[in-house]
């Protein structure tokens, strides 16, 4: 049985195994205790069938601590962030396991500004939960619950406000969208309709039985690629179940991938405004090249959305995100948002008059290879120490140990770190060609204890 993952990103576990109603109610009470009596919390959930059970348990814990609960229904993670801010709630909760398979669910906690908890807040929450140090309310002042059905409308309006909708609509793009039967389908269909697109919508129903493994990676999107070709569409988009990540497919039905979502979003943003950007250490060098050409700075942060989001806000960046297809435009929400990604990419196509394949071939080209391995009992520390010893003294080497270890070499970089959400070690490398990136990964994997 897998263990319950309690991290800065929230809680994830397998339904009926490690993530039970008892666990969820105690986390609701811990969050309610941390926020304090009299606060209000919005709760959204993705489309998993286990969602209502976990939502009710979290809400029970919150209300027992005299916190009011606003149920948003099935909405995306960025939608929940937006409503946390618009309703001036004390915090937000999203019931989602993001791209994890159907057996999983999770609880993600948002601050009043809509960003995920920072490390010290996540540690405080975990401490309250572990110690059972809950401040349950007097019986007369328990929290109340209400519903708010306006997330999709407000979210779509916010996204429309950052692009030239008229210019996009004039192109009448034909778009194939795979919403994986997740939470993003309804709002995204509404957005594309308002952008004048002709939509072929795959897996549009938010009933949570995922038609394929829900992570929007190449091996899971063969049907989307096929449908883009068959419908002669201009572009294909794939969302993950909570609609914060976005992958692209070009007009020839080729999977372009998630790294390009961030790069094209950056290019689209810098076409209209100049300002700094923020991303994590595991993200492609493409954004550095695009920013350098525009004369703006890129801030690099440890992996973890809250790290990127908080730096982005603190430095006054106009755009940012992660190489997993999560783009952030702080005018909409300070979290990753696939609807923002779609709007920016379509805006770029409309403005340049190019097809997606032409946009991609005009960008600096790198090959990025991402792998993972089981972390074992000792975690990534042994491998990281071995990697530092191994590469030390190599010509031109630079180390960044703010998150695991990133090793920059003249020919490329390799980054090794423990996952925040799963018991695995992630190893990523990037170079001008795939063979060099794969060789860097092989060299690093060969240093693992036991090898
Ligand atoms: Mg997600």
Boltz pocket constraint, residues with backbone or C-beta under 6 A from the ligand:
constraints:
  - pocket:
      binder: B
      contacts: [[A, 98], [A, 99], [A, 240], [A, 241], [A, 242], [A, 243], [A, 244], [A, 245]]
      max_distance: 6.0
